[in-house]
Amino acid sequence: MLHVNENYSKIKPTYLFAEIAHRVAAHQAKNPGAKIIRLGIGDVTEPLAPSIVAAMHRAVDDEAGRENFHGYGPEQGYAFLRDKIAKCDFQDRGMDIRSDEILVSDGAKCDCGNIQELFGTDVKIAVGDPVYPVYVDTNVMAGRGDIRLLPCTAENGFVPPPETAGDADIVYLCYPNNPTGAVATKAQLQAWVDWANAGKRLLLFDAAYEAFVRTPGIPRSIYECQGARTCAIEFRSYSKTAGFTGVRCGYTVVPDELVAYASDGSGVPLKPMWTRRQTTKFNGASYITQRGAEAIYSPEGQRETRATVDFYLGNAKLIREAMCAKGYTATGGVDSPYIWVGVGSKSGDAGDSWAFFDKLLAEANVVTTPGAGFGAAGEGYIRISAFNSRENVLEAISRLDKVL
Ligand code: MLT
């Protein structure tokens, strides 16, 4: 008998952003003339920076000749990129991370989803609620049904304290947060690090949106906290930092000290396990992609990518101010491309986030993401993404102004 993995019956049949894409496609089919503006999935719209494009063109030329041709690369990533990452993203900012602790991949989503393979099916997982659905769904697919939800509410500023995690062995944290756009202070992250170290627990820290932090003092990496090397894995992405959602590249940091425990109580280092996993199941990001990623760290690359992130932050400010002016509560949109809008916060409006999503799609042709799609505590909210052209953002704001 061909038995199916029944864990798949415990997750929603469609991934959140696939469900939204279906609804948008159905709306477009019914209204072929409608000019839909997409502020739903966090997908970038601005082109790659010129210095990145030039580096990728040079890499294509390398591949065109026998002399500089590259076939299979190192599964962990080329040294030219890992060395730049270690220096520019960590060492120059006072953090002690070495290039051999960095594993380059085709993006943070895959790494966040795959990392759970290193742990027993009986480990206790905790996630924020609302949450990026990948953390939950990948654990449920693997047979971990009992996932603790840490309420992220307006009252706690969408940053749950460690006391709420109870007996969890592994906690996923994401700051700047997807979906709420909230940021955690250094003291709040330090409390998580201290809690994890005190109980031999592990933090899985998703820093995909770190490039959006502009407020002085807000950490961009968990390794800014003392002791994080012994309790935290960090995921980084070039998707939002440098417009790589289509190019695909990111990396994961696994410090040498990190261990999980065998049944005899002995510590098993995680870096060799993750390396084993990646070298077995992954052939590395392409040479051309990694040359493009390397160019992010050149002075022009830094200037150009920062300017694009600033541009999206400008959009975020406009959206946030527009929603507040209409009488809604809004968080995020300051150190984050996401604005988390309390749809029940304005009297007279329904608090149902899917109903609000449908209303904005039907009446304004504007796509958002319903908060309930990120978990029960997301009910009553929608997430608006700032990734779009200025023209489209201004047009969306004007349409929302009319229908709200
Ligand atoms: C989002 O919209 O939450 C993200 O773009 C999805 C992703 O990065 O996978």
Boltz pocket constraint, residues with backbone or C-beta under 6 A from the ligand:
constraints:
  - pocket:
      binder: B
      contacts: [[A, 40], [A, 41], [A, 42], [A, 43], [A, 109], [A, 132], [A, 178]]
      max_distance: 6.0
